[in-house]
Amino acid sequence: MYEVTSDFDEQQKVTLSVIMLHDIRDETPISRESLYPKYKQLSGELLDKTTSKRRVADYLKEMYQLGLLNRKDNYGGPGKSGYVYELDTVDYEMILRVLGETEPSGMPERSDLLSTELIDELESFAGQQSTAREATQTQSSVDSWK
């Protein structure tokens, strides 16, 4: 999967990072309509440009076809059709690697596609995982003394 994602253009990578951000926050599955505002914000910050909702929909469809995303029909009646997306079993570390290795064109040297918001969420997520792991280990230690 690394080769596939590393070949994405910058806009596709930002789209993937937004899905990852929502996934970390446990806000997936997510619709294109709900995803687009964060995409627009981060794309503007990281690339100084954005693309249309239709193009983002194309990116999501392609990522689904490549097996990076799961897609579910979200038909909600007339005028409410569409899909919701979530990451498949893609490794966060692989996505981070791709984002960190990408130098956006037209931006200052030594920049990448890792947003501060994504980094902060990952640190928080890692802290929660560590706390849960420590609690489990502590419980195991207590259980061994019983």
N, C-alpha and C positions, 0 to 999 in steps of 0.2 A: 504494500500500500504506500510505502514511502515514495517510491518512484512515481506513482500516480499523482499523489498530492504535491510533490515537489515540482511537477510539470504544470500545475494549475497556474493561471495568471494571478496577478495580485488581487484583483477583485474577488476571484473565487476563493482565494486563501482567506481574505477578510470575512467572507460569507461563512466559511468553515469555522473560523475563530469565533464568530458570533453564535453559531450553533453550539460550540463547545462551551462558551460562556453561559448560555442558557441551560445547558446540560448540567454544568457544575452547580448552578443555582437550583437545580431540580425543577426547571420550568419547561421541560420538554415532555411530550411532543409539543411543537410550536408551529403555528401557521406562518406563511410568508408574510401576511399582513402584520402579525405581531413581531416578527423578526426584523422587518425592514427598518423601523426607526433606529434600532441599535446598530444595524448595518450602516445606515446612512451616517450616523454619528461617528462610528469608528473609521469608516472609509474616508470621511472628511478629515479626521484627525491624522490618520496614518498615511493616506495617499493624496490628500488635498483634492480629492475628486470622488464622485459616486456614480452609480449607474441606476437604471430604472428598476422598478419593481418587477417588470416583465423579465428583465435580464437576470435578476436574482432568482426568479422562478426557474429560469433555464439552468442556472448553476445548481440549484437544489435538485432538479430532475436528473442532471448529469451525475451528481454525487450519489443519488439513489441508484441509478443504473450501474454505477461502479461499485456499489456495495458499501459505501461509506455511511449511508444514512438508511434508516427505515422510514417508510412512508405509509401513512394510513389515510384512507378517504375520510374527509371531514364534511360530507354533504350535510348542510343544515337547512335545506329548503331552497326555494327559488332565490337566486342571487347570492346564495351562501355556499356555493360549492368550492371545493379546494382540497388541499391536503395538509396534513400536519407531519412534521419531520422530527426525527431524533437521531442521535448518533447510533450507529450500529456498534459493534464491539471494537471500535477503533481506539487505539491506544493514545491517551492524552500526551504522553511523552513524544510520540511520533509527530503529532500535530504541532506541539511546541517546537520541536526541532525544525520542522519545515518553516514555521513562522519566524523563528529566530535566524534562520539562514537566508531569508529573503530580504534583499536590500531594495526597498521601493524606488522605482525610477523617479527622478525629479525631486527627491527628498534629500536632506543632508546626508553626507557620508556617515557610515557606521550606524544608520538607523535600520530598524527591522519592522516586522508586522506584529510584534508583541505589544499589545496595549497595556497601559498601566492598570486599567480596570481588570483585564484578564489575569494579569500577574497577581494582583491583590486577591481576586477570587480564588486563584489556585493556592495561594499561601494560606488563606482561610480554610479551604477545603482540606489541604494537607494537614493543617493543625487539628481539624476535627477528626480526620482519619487517625492521626497519631494519638489523640486523646482516647478515641474508641479502642485502639489497639492496646494502649497502656492500661485502660480499665479492664479489658479482657485478660491481659497478662496478670494484673493484680488479682483479679478474681481467681485465676488459675492458681496463683501462689497461695491464696487463702484456702482454696479447696484442697490443695495438697497437704495443708497442715491439719485438716479436719480428720 
